[in-house]
Amino acid sequence: MKLFKKFAVAVILVSALAIPTFAGDLETPGKTPPPPPPPGNSITTTDESYQLLYDAYMAMLALY
């Protein structure tokens, strides 16, 4: 009888895992698309600002 119980539990477990589930990106109605990326000119200004921040950080580290 114990062998049958183990078999039944295994069958129930496999059956529960075999149920298909929805995964991934689900579309929602009424959702607006994201805005377009900024033009290429604004990307260069952020690169320059990152370079300035990096230089300021390195100057602060040089004090220690």
PyMOL Python script that loads the backbone (N, CA, C, O; Angstrom):
from pymol import cmd

cmd.read_pdbstr("""\
ATOM      1  N   MET A   1       0.826  -1.190   0.000  1.00  0.00           N
ATOM      2  CA  MET A   1       0.000   0.000   0.000  1.00  0.00           C
ATOM      3  C   MET A   1       0.875   1.260   0.000  1.00  0.00           C
ATOM      4  O   MET A   1       0.514   2.253  -0.633  1.00  0.00           O
ATOM      5  N   LYS A   2       2.031   1.236   0.707  1.00  0.00           N
ATOM      6  CA  LYS A   2       2.909   2.406   0.727  1.00  0.00           C
ATOM      7  C   LYS A   2       3.474   2.676  -0.658  1.00  0.00           C
ATOM      8  O   LYS A   2       3.649   3.830  -1.048  1.00  0.00           O
ATOM      9  N   LEU A   3       3.759   1.610  -1.402  1.00  0.00           N
ATOM     10  CA  LEU A   3       4.292   1.778  -2.751  1.00  0.00           C
ATOM     11  C   LEU A   3       3.268   2.472  -3.643  1.00  0.00           C
ATOM     12  O   LEU A   3       3.632   3.322  -4.455  1.00  0.00           O
ATOM     13  N   PHE A   4       2.002   2.122  -3.502  1.00  0.00           N
ATOM     14  CA  PHE A   4       0.946   2.768  -4.286  1.00  0.00           C
ATOM     15  C   PHE A   4       0.800   4.239  -3.905  1.00  0.00           C
ATOM     16  O   PHE A   4       0.569   5.074  -4.779  1.00  0.00           O
ATOM     17  N   LYS A   5       0.931   4.575  -2.618  1.00  0.00           N
ATOM     18  CA  LYS A   5       0.829   5.971  -2.177  1.00  0.00           C
ATOM     19  C   LYS A   5       1.966   6.792  -2.764  1.00  0.00           C
ATOM     20  O   LYS A   5       1.756   7.923  -3.203  1.00  0.00           O
ATOM     21  N   LYS A   6       3.180   6.225  -2.773  1.00  0.00           N
ATOM     22  CA  LYS A   6       4.310   6.947  -3.353  1.00  0.00           C
ATOM     23  C   LYS A   6       4.099   7.164  -4.842  1.00  0.00           C
ATOM     24  O   LYS A   6       4.401   8.230  -5.377  1.00  0.00           O
ATOM     25  N   PHE A   7       3.566   6.120  -5.515  1.00  0.00           N
ATOM     26  CA  PHE A   7       3.293   6.255  -6.945  1.00  0.00           C
ATOM     27  C   PHE A   7       2.217   7.311  -7.193  1.00  0.00           C
ATOM     28  O   PHE A   7       2.341   8.111  -8.121  1.00  0.00           O
ATOM     29  N   ALA A   8       1.178   7.323  -6.386  1.00  0.00           N
ATOM     30  CA  ALA A   8       0.096   8.295  -6.554  1.00  0.00           C
ATOM     31  C   ALA A   8       0.598   9.712  -6.320  1.00  0.00           C
ATOM     32  O   ALA A   8       0.218  10.630  -7.047  1.00  0.00           O
ATOM     33  N   VAL A   9       1.448   9.901  -5.315  1.00  0.00           N
ATOM     34  CA  VAL A   9       2.007  11.237  -5.054  1.00  0.00           C
ATOM     35  C   VAL A   9       2.869  11.679  -6.220  1.00  0.00           C
ATOM     36  O   VAL A   9       2.818  12.843  -6.617  1.00  0.00           O
ATOM     37  N   ALA A  10       3.661  10.772  -6.776  1.00  0.00           N
ATOM     38  CA  ALA A  10       4.501  11.118  -7.924  1.00  0.00           C
ATOM     39  C   ALA A  10       3.652  11.502  -9.131  1.00  0.00           C
ATOM     40  O   ALA A  10       3.973  12.458  -9.837  1.00  0.00           O
ATOM     41  N   VAL A  11       2.567  10.758  -9.373  1.00  0.00           N
ATOM     42  CA  VAL A  11       1.685  11.060 -10.505  1.00  0.00           C
ATOM     43  C   VAL A  11       1.010  12.415 -10.303  1.00  0.00           C
ATOM     44  O   VAL A  11       0.894  13.189 -11.253  1.00  0.00           O
ATOM     45  N   ILE A  12       0.572  12.709  -9.109  1.00  0.00           N
ATOM     46  CA  ILE A  12      -0.070  14.004  -8.829  1.00  0.00           C
ATOM     47  C   ILE A  12       0.929  15.142  -8.988  1.00  0.00           C
ATOM     48  O   ILE A  12       0.584  16.197  -9.522  1.00  0.00           O
ATOM     49  N   LEU A  13       2.152  14.945  -8.536  1.00  0.00           N
ATOM     50  CA  LEU A  13       3.177  15.987  -8.667  1.00  0.00           C
ATOM     51  C   LEU A  13       3.493  16.253 -10.134  1.00  0.00           C
ATOM     52  O   LEU A  13       3.572  17.409 -10.551  1.00  0.00           O
ATOM     53  N   VAL A  14       3.673  15.204 -10.913  1.00  0.00           N
ATOM     54  CA  VAL A  14       3.958  15.385 -12.336  1.00  0.00           C
ATOM     55  C   VAL A  14       2.771  16.030 -13.040  1.00  0.00           C
ATOM     56  O   VAL A  14       2.964  16.864 -13.926  1.00  0.00           O
ATOM     57  N   SER A  15       1.577  15.670 -12.674  1.00  0.00           N
ATOM     58  CA  SER A  15       0.391  16.278 -13.283  1.00  0.00           C
ATOM     59  C   SER A  15       0.294  17.760 -12.938  1.00  0.00           C
ATOM     60  O   SER A  15      -0.080  18.575 -13.781  1.00  0.00           O
ATOM     61  N   ALA A  16       0.626  18.103 -11.712  1.00  0.00           N
ATOM     62  CA  ALA A  16       0.570  19.517 -11.315  1.00  0.00           C
ATOM     63  C   ALA A  16       1.636  20.325 -12.049  1.00  0.00           C
ATOM     64  O   ALA A  16       1.399  21.482 -12.396  1.00  0.00           O
ATOM     65  N   LEU A  17       2.794  19.738 -12.289  1.00  0.00           N
ATOM     66  CA  LEU A  17       3.854  20.459 -12.996  1.00  0.00           C
ATOM     67  C   LEU A  17       3.588  20.543 -14.496  1.00  0.00           C
ATOM     68  O   LEU A  17       4.146  21.405 -15.175  1.00  0.00           O
ATOM     69  N   ALA A  18       2.747  19.663 -15.017  1.00  0.00           N
ATOM     70  CA  ALA A  18       2.474  19.625 -16.453  1.00  0.00           C
ATOM     71  C   ALA A  18       1.408  20.626 -16.875  1.00  0.00           C
ATOM     72  O   ALA A  18       1.200  20.815 -18.073  1.00  0.00           O
ATOM     73  N   ILE A  19       0.731  21.268 -15.943  1.00  0.00           N
ATOM     74  CA  ILE A  19      -0.308  22.243 -16.288  1.00  0.00           C
ATOM     75  C   ILE A  19       0.362  23.454 -16.923  1.00  0.00           C
ATOM     76  O   ILE A  19       1.279  24.028 -16.334  1.00  0.00           O
ATOM     77  N   PRO A  20      -0.083  23.858 -18.124  1.00  0.00           N
ATOM     78  CA  PRO A  20       0.557  25.005 -18.775  1.00  0.00           C
ATOM     79  C   PRO A  20       0.253  26.304 -18.023  1.00  0.00           C
ATOM     80  O   PRO A  20      -0.855  26.516 -17.531  1.00  0.00           O
ATOM     81  N   THR A  21       1.245  27.143 -17.953  1.00  0.00           N
ATOM     82  CA  THR A  21       1.083  28.445 -17.307  1.00  0.00           C
ATOM     83  C   THR A  21       1.503  29.531 -18.291  1.00  0.00           C
ATOM     84  O   THR A  21       2.293  29.288 -19.203  1.00  0.00           O
ATOM     85  N   PHE A  22       0.979  30.699 -18.099  1.00  0.00           N
ATOM     86  CA  PHE A  22       1.349  31.841 -18.923  1.00  0.00           C
ATOM     87  C   PHE A  22       2.545  32.534 -18.294  1.00  0.00           C
ATOM     88  O   PHE A  22       2.544  32.840 -17.102  1.00  0.00           O
ATOM     89  N   ALA A  23       3.557  32.778 -19.101  1.00  0.00           N
ATOM     90  CA  ALA A  23       4.743  33.462 -18.611  1.00  0.00           C
ATOM     91  C   ALA A  23       5.178  34.476 -19.658  1.00  0.00           C
ATOM     92  O   ALA A  23       4.891  34.318 -20.844  1.00  0.00           O
ATOM     93  N   GLY A  24       5.863  35.501 -19.220  1.00  0.00           N
ATOM     94  CA  GLY A  24       6.380  36.487 -20.151  1.00  0.00           C
ATOM     95  C   GLY A  24       5.581  37.772 -20.121  1.00  0.00           C
ATOM     96  O   GLY A  24       4.868  38.073 -19.164  1.00  0.00           O
ATOM     97  N   ASP A  25       5.722  38.510 -21.191  1.00  0.00           N
ATOM     98  CA  ASP A  25       5.099  39.822 -21.298  1.00  0.00           C
ATOM     99  C   ASP A  25       3.672  39.687 -21.794  1.00  0.00           C
ATOM    100  O   ASP A  25       3.443  39.206 -22.904  1.00  0.00           O
ATOM    101  N   LEU A  26       2.725  40.100 -20.994  1.00  0.00           N
ATOM    102  CA  LEU A  26       1.324  40.082 -21.394  1.00  0.00           C
ATOM    103  C   LEU A  26       0.908  41.496 -21.793  1.00  0.00           C
ATOM    104  O   LEU A  26       1.203  42.466 -21.096  1.00  0.00           O
ATOM    105  N   GLU A  27       0.236  41.590 -22.897  1.00  0.00           N
ATOM    106  CA  GLU A  27      -0.227  42.889 -23.376  1.00  0.00           C
ATOM    107  C   GLU A  27      -1.417  43.357 -22.558  1.00  0.00           C
ATOM    108  O   GLU A  27      -2.306  42.567 -22.240  1.00  0.00           O
ATOM    109  N   THR A  28      -1.438  44.632 -22.217  1.00  0.00           N
ATOM    110  CA  THR A  28      -2.577  45.218 -21.526  1.00  0.00           C
ATOM    111  C   THR A  28      -3.259  46.194 -22.469  1.00  0.00           C
ATOM    112  O   THR A  28      -2.584  46.996 -23.115  1.00  0.00           O
ATOM    113  N   PRO A  29      -4.574  46.143 -22.561  1.00  0.00           N
ATOM    114  CA  PRO A  29      -5.262  47.040 -23.483  1.00  0.00           C
ATOM    115  C   PRO A  29      -5.163  48.490 -23.017  1.00  0.00           C
ATOM    116  O   PRO A  29      -5.203  48.782 -21.822  1.00  0.00           O
ATOM    117  N   GLY A  30      -5.035  49.378 -23.980  1.00  0.00           N
ATOM    118  CA  GLY A  30      -4.973  50.797 -23.672  1.00  0.00           C
ATOM    119  C   GLY A  30      -3.592  51.273 -23.282  1.00  0.00           C
ATOM    120  O   GLY A  30      -3.432  52.419 -22.861  1.00  0.00           O
ATOM    121  N   LYS A  31      -2.620  50.445 -23.410  1.00  0.00           N
ATOM    122  CA  LYS A  31      -1.255  50.839 -23.038  1.00  0.00           C
ATOM    123  C   LYS A  31      -0.643  51.644 -24.180  1.00  0.00           C
ATOM    124  O   LYS A  31      -0.724  51.246 -25.342  1.00  0.00           O
ATOM    125  N   THR A  32      -0.033  52.773 -23.845  1.00  0.00           N
ATOM    126  CA  THR A  32       0.611  53.591 -24.857  1.00  0.00           C
ATOM    127  C   THR A  32       2.046  53.133 -25.055  1.00  0.00           C
ATOM    128  O   THR A  32       2.684  52.680 -24.105  1.00  0.00           O
ATOM    129  N   PRO A  33       2.563  53.241 -26.268  1.00  0.00           N
ATOM    130  CA  PRO A  33       3.955  52.827 -26.493  1.00  0.00           C
ATOM    131  C   PRO A  33       4.921  53.801 -25.816  1.00  0.00           C
ATOM    132  O   PRO A  33       4.560  54.955 -25.584  1.00  0.00           O
ATOM    133  N   PRO A  34       6.122  53.367 -25.500  1.00  0.00           N
ATOM    134  CA  PRO A  34       7.090  54.255 -24.852  1.00  0.00           C
ATOM    135  C   PRO A  34       7.527  55.363 -25.807  1.00  0.00           C
ATOM    136  O   PRO A  34       7.452  55.192 -27.024  1.00  0.00           O
ATOM    137  N   PRO A  35       7.978  56.484 -25.277  1.00  0.00           N
ATOM    138  CA  PRO A  35       8.408  57.580 -26.144  1.00  0.00           C
ATOM    139  C   PRO A  35       9.668  57.197 -26.915  1.00  0.00           C
ATOM    140  O   PRO A  35      10.418  56.324 -26.480  1.00  0.00           O
ATOM    141  N   PRO A  36       9.904  57.840 -28.046  1.00  0.00           N
ATOM    142  CA  PRO A  36      11.103  57.515 -28.820  1.00  0.00           C
ATOM    143  C   PRO A  36      12.369  57.932 -28.064  1.00  0.00           C
ATOM    144  O   PRO A  36      12.313  58.812 -27.205  1.00  0.00           O
ATOM    145  N   PRO A  37      13.486  57.318 -28.373  1.00  0.00           N
ATOM    146  CA  PRO A  37      14.729  57.688 -27.690  1.00  0.00           C
ATOM    147  C   PRO A  37      15.146  59.106 -28.056  1.00  0.00           C
ATOM    148  O   PRO A  37      14.766  59.611 -29.112  1.00  0.00           O
ATOM    149  N   PRO A  38      15.916  59.745 -27.198  1.00  0.00           N
ATOM    150  CA  PRO A  38      16.336  61.122 -27.494  1.00  0.00           C
ATOM    151  C   PRO A  38      17.281  61.143 -28.700  1.00  0.00           C
ATOM    152  O   PRO A  38      17.902  60.134 -29.032  1.00  0.00           O
ATOM    153  N   PRO A  39      17.378  62.297 -29.342  1.00  0.00           N
ATOM    154  CA  PRO A  39      18.281  62.400 -30.491  1.00  0.00           C
ATOM    155  C   PRO A  39      19.734  62.177 -30.078  1.00  0.00           C
ATOM    156  O   PRO A  39      20.069  62.239 -28.895  1.00  0.00           O
ATOM    157  N   GLY A  40      20.578  61.920 -31.046  1.00  0.00           N
ATOM    158  CA  GLY A  40      21.974  61.596 -30.788  1.00  0.00           C
ATOM    159  C   GLY A  40      22.767  62.705 -30.124  1.00  0.00           C
ATOM    160  O   GLY A  40      23.751  62.418 -29.443  1.00  0.00           O
ATOM    161  N   ASN A  41      22.373  63.975 -30.299  1.00  0.00           N
ATOM    162  CA  ASN A  41      23.143  65.082 -29.718  1.00  0.00           C
ATOM    163  C   ASN A  41      23.081  65.091 -28.195  1.00  0.00           C
ATOM    164  O   ASN A  41      24.064  65.451 -27.548  1.00  0.00           O
ATOM    165  N   SER A  42      21.957  64.708 -27.612  1.00  0.00           N
ATOM    166  CA  SER A  42      21.843  64.747 -26.158  1.00  0.00           C
ATOM    167  C   SER A  42      22.649  63.635 -25.507  1.00  0.00           C
ATOM    168  O   SER A  42      23.015  63.751 -24.337  1.00  0.00           O
ATOM    169  N   ILE A  43      22.933  62.572 -26.227  1.00  0.00           N
ATOM    170  CA  ILE A  43      23.725  61.474 -25.662  1.00  0.00           C
ATOM    171  C   ILE A  43      25.160  61.927 -25.440  1.00  0.00           C
ATOM    172  O   ILE A  43      25.781  61.536 -24.452  1.00  0.00           O
ATOM    173  N   THR A  44      25.699  62.744 -26.340  1.00  0.00           N
ATOM    174  CA  THR A  44      27.078  63.192 -26.182  1.00  0.00           C
ATOM    175  C   THR A  44      27.220  64.115 -24.979  1.00  0.00           C
ATOM    176  O   THR A  44      28.255  64.106 -24.313  1.00  0.00           O
ATOM    177  N   THR A  45      26.189  64.914 -24.693  1.00  0.00           N
ATOM    178  CA  THR A  45      26.296  65.799 -23.537  1.00  0.00           C
ATOM    179  C   THR A  45      26.278  64.989 -22.236  1.00  0.00           C
ATOM    180  O   THR A  45      26.942  65.366 -21.271  1.00  0.00           O
ATOM    181  N   THR A  46      25.541  63.900 -22.196  1.00  0.00           N
ATOM    182  CA  THR A  46      25.547  63.083 -20.987  1.00  0.00           C
ATOM    183  C   THR A  46      26.883  62.373 -20.835  1.00  0.00           C
ATOM    184  O   THR A  46      27.353  62.179 -19.715  1.00  0.00           O
ATOM    185  N   ASP A  47      27.507  61.980 -21.957  1.00  0.00           N
ATOM    186  CA  ASP A  47      28.826  61.370 -21.871  1.00  0.00           C
ATOM    187  C   ASP A  47      29.837  62.358 -21.301  1.00  0.00           C
ATOM    188  O   ASP A  47      30.685  61.996 -20.485  1.00  0.00           O
ATOM    189  N   GLU A  48      29.736  63.610 -21.743  1.00  0.00           N
ATOM    190  CA  GLU A  48      30.645  64.632 -21.226  1.00  0.00           C
ATOM    191  C   GLU A  48      30.409  64.874 -19.747  1.00  0.00           C
ATOM    192  O   GLU A  48      31.363  65.070 -18.995  1.00  0.00           O
ATOM    193  N   SER A  49      29.133  64.864 -19.310  1.00  0.00           N
ATOM    194  CA  SER A  49      28.851  65.092 -17.900  1.00  0.00           C
ATOM    195  C   SER A  49      29.358  63.920 -17.064  1.00  0.00           C
ATOM    196  O   SER A  49      29.829  64.114 -15.944  1.00  0.00           O
ATOM    197  N   TYR A  50      29.264  62.707 -17.605  1.00  0.00           N
ATOM    198  CA  TYR A  50      29.820  61.561 -16.883  1.00  0.00           C
ATOM    199  C   TYR A  50      31.331  61.674 -16.773  1.00  0.00           C
ATOM    200  O   TYR A  50      31.915  61.311 -15.752  1.00  0.00           O
ATOM    201  N   GLN A  51      31.958  62.175 -17.816  1.00  0.00           N
ATOM    202  CA  GLN A  51      33.408  62.350 -17.770  1.00  0.00           C
ATOM    203  C   GLN A  51      33.785  63.396 -16.720  1.00  0.00           C
ATOM    204  O   GLN A  51      34.776  63.231 -16.008  1.00  0.00           O
ATOM    205  N   LEU A  52      33.000  64.469 -16.622  1.00  0.00           N
ATOM    206  CA  LEU A  52      33.273  65.490 -15.615  1.00  0.00           C
ATOM    207  C   LEU A  52      33.067  64.936 -14.206  1.00  0.00           C
ATOM    208  O   LEU A  52      33.855  65.218 -13.304  1.00  0.00           O
ATOM    209  N   LEU A  53      32.016  64.152 -14.020  1.00  0.00           N
ATOM    210  CA  LEU A  53      31.790  63.537 -12.716  1.00  0.00           C
ATOM    211  C   LEU A  53      32.908  62.568 -12.360  1.00  0.00           C
ATOM    212  O   LEU A  53      33.343  62.503 -11.210  1.00  0.00           O
ATOM    213  N   TYR A  54      33.368  61.816 -13.353  1.00  0.00           N
ATOM    214  CA  TYR A  54      34.456  60.872 -13.116  1.00  0.00           C
ATOM    215  C   TYR A  54      35.735  61.610 -12.731  1.00  0.00           C
ATOM    216  O   TYR A  54      36.439  61.196 -11.810  1.00  0.00           O
ATOM    217  N   ASP A  55      36.038  62.706 -13.437  1.00  0.00           N
ATOM    218  CA  ASP A  55      37.233  63.481 -13.113  1.00  0.00           C
ATOM    219  C   ASP A  55      37.143  64.089 -11.716  1.00  0.00           C
ATOM    220  O   ASP A  55      38.134  64.122 -10.987  1.00  0.00           O
ATOM    221  N   ALA A  56      35.952  64.573 -11.341  1.00  0.00           N
ATOM    222  CA  ALA A  56      35.785  65.142 -10.007  1.00  0.00           C
ATOM    223  C   ALA A  56      35.944  64.062  -8.940  1.00  0.00           C
ATOM    224  O   ALA A  56      36.534  64.308  -7.888  1.00  0.00           O
ATOM    225  N   TYR A  57      35.424  62.882  -9.208  1.00  0.00           N
ATOM    226  CA  TYR A  57      35.545  61.767  -8.256  1.00  0.00           C
ATOM    227  C   TYR A  57      37.008  61.362  -8.106  1.00  0.00           C
ATOM    228  O   TYR A  57      37.470  61.114  -6.993  1.00  0.00           O
ATOM    229  N   MET A  58      37.721  61.295  -9.190  1.00  0.00           N
ATOM    230  CA  MET A  58      39.131  60.910  -9.117  1.00  0.00           C
ATOM    231  C   MET A  58      39.946  61.989  -8.395  1.00  0.00           C
ATOM    232  O   MET A  58      40.908  61.670  -7.696  1.00  0.00           O
ATOM    233  N   ALA A  59      39.570  63.258  -8.558  1.00  0.00           N
ATOM    234  CA  ALA A  59      40.278  64.327  -7.858  1.00  0.00           C
ATOM    235  C   ALA A  59      40.016  64.217  -6.338  1.00  0.00           C
ATOM    236  O   ALA A  59      40.916  64.464  -5.535  1.00  0.00           O
ATOM    237  N   MET A  60      38.796  63.849  -5.957  1.00  0.00           N
ATOM    238  CA  MET A  60      38.504  63.670  -4.533  1.00  0.00           C
ATOM    239  C   MET A  60      39.273  62.487  -3.961  1.00  0.00           C
ATOM    240  O   MET A  60      39.740  62.536  -2.823  1.00  0.00           O
ATOM    241  N   LEU A  61      39.403  61.431  -4.746  1.00  0.00           N
ATOM    242  CA  LEU A  61      40.170  60.283  -4.267  1.00  0.00           C
ATOM    243  C   LEU A  61      41.652  60.587  -4.157  1.00  0.00           C
ATOM    244  O   LEU A  61      42.347  60.005  -3.324  1.00  0.00           O
ATOM    245  N   ALA A  62      42.134  61.483  -4.980  1.00  0.00           N
ATOM    246  CA  ALA A  62      43.548  61.841  -4.942  1.00  0.00           C
ATOM    247  C   ALA A  62      43.891  62.592  -3.659  1.00  0.00           C
ATOM    248  O   ALA A  62      45.055  62.621  -3.259  1.00  0.00           O
ATOM    249  N   LEU A  63      42.915  63.189  -3.019  1.00  0.00           N
ATOM    250  CA  LEU A  63      43.176  63.918  -1.779  1.00  0.00           C
ATOM    251  C   LEU A  63      43.504  62.969  -0.626  1.00  0.00           C
ATOM    252  O   LEU A  63      44.198  63.346   0.317  1.00  0.00           O
ATOM    253  N   TYR A  64      43.006  61.752  -0.709  1.00  0.00           N
ATOM    254  CA  TYR A  64      43.236  60.798   0.374  1.00  0.00           C
ATOM    255  C   TYR A  64      44.423  60.014   0.049  1.00  0.00           C
ATOM    256  O   TYR A  64      44.815  59.139   0.820  1.00  0.00           O
TER     257      TYR A  64
END
""", "prot")
cmd.dss("prot")
cmd.show_as("cartoon", "prot")
cmd.util.cbc("prot")
cmd.orient("prot")
